[in-house]
Amino acid sequence: MNDTTIDMREAKAIWNMVMHDDFRSIMSLNRPTGVRTCRACGCWEMDACWDEEHGACWWIEPDLCSHCQETPA
């Protein structure tokens, strides 16, 4: 097998992600190990959350982005 060969489980997982519009999961396939990631939504520095009003998210805690922080009641 060469480096571009994937097994059927990987192919099925990728197909399911595409069919379910889970593009953040597809992006995470290329995420290097140890990259800062939001514990709530899974965004990271190369795939930030986007909001029309606030723009891209930023880090509130080491593992929580600004779009996922709980707003006070």
BALOBA-1460 file (C-alpha; in Angstrom, 3 decimals):
// residues 73
<rec num="1" residu="m" x="0.000" y="0.000" z="0.000"/>
<rec num="2" residu="n" x="1.148" y="3.536" z="-0.694"/>
<rec num="3" residu="d" x="0.524" y="6.659" z="1.434"/>
<rec num="4" residu="t" x="-2.664" y="7.583" z="-0.443"/>
<rec num="5" residu="t" x="-4.403" y="4.249" z="0.124"/>
<rec num="6" residu="i" x="-7.231" y="4.218" z="2.668"/>
<rec num="7" residu="d" x="-9.143" y="1.251" z="3.995"/>
<rec num="8" residu="m" x="-12.883" y="0.790" z="3.536"/>
<rec num="9" residu="r" x="-13.700" y="1.987" z="7.075"/>
<rec num="10" residu="e" x="-11.938" y="5.288" z="6.413"/>
<rec num="11" residu="a" x="-13.647" y="5.629" z="3.035"/>
<rec num="12" residu="k" x="-17.061" y="4.969" z="4.584"/>
<rec num="13" residu="a" x="-16.404" y="7.491" z="7.389"/>
<rec num="14" residu="i" x="-15.392" y="10.168" z="4.865"/>
<rec num="15" residu="w" x="-18.431" y="9.408" z="2.682"/>
<rec num="16" residu="n" x="-20.749" y="9.684" z="5.705"/>
<rec num="17" residu="m" x="-19.208" y="13.035" z="6.652"/>
<rec num="18" residu="v" x="-19.708" y="14.388" z="3.138"/>
<rec num="19" residu="m" x="-23.272" y="13.127" z="2.920"/>
<rec num="20" residu="h" x="-24.138" y="14.665" z="6.291"/>
<rec num="21" residu="d" x="-22.487" y="18.033" z="5.538"/>
<rec num="22" residu="d" x="-20.086" y="17.541" z="8.431"/>
<rec num="23" residu="f" x="-17.328" y="19.639" z="6.901"/>
<rec num="24" residu="r" x="-15.753" y="20.462" z="10.266"/>
<rec num="25" residu="s" x="-15.116" y="16.730" z="10.668"/>
<rec num="26" residu="i" x="-13.525" y="16.637" z="7.227"/>
<rec num="27" residu="m" x="-11.274" y="19.548" z="8.184"/>
<rec num="28" residu="s" x="-10.312" y="17.736" z="11.379"/>
<rec num="29" residu="l" x="-8.886" y="14.864" z="9.310"/>
<rec num="30" residu="n" x="-6.041" y="17.214" z="8.357"/>
<rec num="31" residu="r" x="-5.596" y="18.719" z="11.824"/>
<rec num="32" residu="p" x="-2.135" y="18.070" z="13.261"/>
<rec num="33" residu="t" x="-1.961" y="16.370" z="16.640"/>
<rec num="34" residu="g" x="-1.833" y="18.747" z="19.598"/>
<rec num="35" residu="v" x="-3.560" y="21.701" z="17.895"/>
<rec num="36" residu="r" x="-5.712" y="23.922" z="20.108"/>
<rec num="37" residu="t" x="-9.350" y="22.884" z="19.607"/>
<rec num="38" residu="c" x="-12.662" y="24.134" z="21.032"/>
<rec num="39" residu="r" x="-14.160" y="21.554" z="23.388"/>
<rec num="40" residu="a" x="-17.724" y="22.535" z="22.395"/>
<rec num="41" residu="c" x="-17.723" y="22.830" z="18.596"/>
<rec num="42" residu="g" x="-14.352" y="21.459" z="17.476"/>
<rec num="43" residu="c" x="-13.168" y="24.606" z="15.702"/>
<rec num="44" residu="w" x="-9.439" y="25.250" z="15.537"/>
<rec num="45" residu="e" x="-7.073" y="27.893" z="14.214"/>
<rec num="46" residu="m" x="-7.399" y="26.855" z="10.561"/>
<rec num="47" residu="d" x="-11.195" y="26.347" z="10.769"/>
<rec num="48" residu="a" x="-12.625" y="29.077" z="12.998"/>
<rec num="49" residu="c" x="-16.329" y="29.615" z="13.644"/>
<rec num="50" residu="w" x="-17.877" y="32.502" z="11.704"/>
<rec num="51" residu="d" x="-20.750" y="34.770" z="12.668"/>
<rec num="52" residu="e" x="-22.089" y="37.602" z="10.482"/>
<rec num="53" residu="e" x="-22.316" y="39.966" z="13.461"/>
<rec num="54" residu="h" x="-19.071" y="39.088" z="15.269"/>
<rec num="55" residu="g" x="-16.832" y="37.656" z="12.557"/>
<rec num="56" residu="a" x="-14.379" y="34.870" z="13.383"/>
<rec num="57" residu="c" x="-14.214" y="33.422" z="16.866"/>
<rec num="58" residu="w" x="-11.302" y="33.885" z="19.284"/>
<rec num="59" residu="w" x="-10.049" y="31.975" z="22.300"/>
<rec num="60" residu="i" x="-11.807" y="32.608" z="25.632"/>
<rec num="61" residu="e" x="-10.142" y="29.669" z="27.412"/>
<rec num="62" residu="p" x="-7.414" y="27.302" z="26.242"/>
<rec num="63" residu="d" x="-10.099" y="24.965" z="24.874"/>
<rec num="64" residu="l" x="-13.167" y="27.216" z="24.374"/>
<rec num="65" residu="c" x="-13.916" y="29.657" z="21.562"/>
<rec num="66" residu="s" x="-15.826" y="32.916" z="21.892"/>
<rec num="67" residu="h" x="-18.831" y="31.607" z="19.957"/>
<rec num="68" residu="c" x="-19.297" y="28.688" z="22.353"/>
<rec num="69" residu="q" x="-18.933" y="30.501" z="25.662"/>
<rec num="70" residu="e" x="-22.082" y="30.533" z="27.753"/>
<rec num="71" residu="t" x="-23.646" y="33.940" z="28.014"/>
<rec num="72" residu="p" x="-24.687" y="35.047" z="31.510"/>
<rec num="73" residu="a" x="-28.421" y="34.936" z="32.239"/>
